[in-house]
Amino acid sequence: MQLTVKRAGADRGNVAKARIGDDKMRWRVLGGLAIALAMIAPGDHARAAGGAFVVDDAAIDDPGACKVESSVSFAGNRDFIGMSTPACVVQFFKPVELGVNVLRTRQDGEWGTSAIPKAKMNILPVEPGKFGLAISGGSAFDLLTGEYTGSFVNIPVTYQFSDTFKINVNGGWIYERGSNLHLATYGAGFEWIPAKPFTIIAEVFGVAGAPGPTTGAREPRFQAGLRVTPIDTIDFDVIYGRNIGGENANWITLGMNVRFPAPK
């Protein structure tokens, strides 16, 4: 009888550990997807934060313009995000930016590689004293397995106070296929040019109602950084972040954005 009780208790303990492990694995997948889907905001340097910043604005560049945005992010808990995003603007019935975000990530010691084809279309132009509106979306794929892992839709709204200051507000949706989760996303930020070639950018963003084994999964995430634009076609970013993957860690990000203007 004693042996039976011990075995039953061990079995219950193993089941509980397995469930906890499954929850952590689901959150790693969801957290990685949230990072990947969020950190691909397109836009040119004169009108959008872009690069490694998460909160998008409502503007896109002129048809024919292209760019490559790249960054590396290091967390205090040894997590890592490396990404590169080539994109170009093409003319349909309205200009549409098409791109693909390629990411290499490490979460809890596990490496992953993803690709996210994406598109963005401006609906209302961004102009001083007016609200701008856009819509963007895309889907994520695991490059190691070839599996479809999720999709997102984001709606950026921008209010430009002047040529040197604007605020951006985002609302959207993420679908995570592995756990069949549908979650709301949110974000808000500002861009301020105190003096050229410097831009100060700060933002708060998150996933509303996200499940997870830690409180960090449900708390807002934050980034603030300095952008230096030595010439019109190149930016360099230095960014501090907190909890950007829902892991309650501090992050440092280094980024570079290179633009190729539309032919005249």
ABEGO torsion letter per residue (X at the ends): XAAAAAAAAAAAAAAAAAAAAAAAAAAAAAAAAAAAAAAABBEBAAABAEEABABBBABBBBBGBBBBBBBBBBBAAGBBBBBBBBBBBBBBABBBBBBBBBBBBBBGGBBBBBBBBBBBBBABBBBBGBBBBBBBBBBBBBAAAGBBAEBBBBBBBBBBABAABBBBBBBBBBBBAAAGBBBBBBBBBBBBBABOABBBBBBBBBBBGBBEABAAAABBBBBBBBBBBABAABBBBBBBBBGAAGAGBBBBBBBBBBBBBBBX
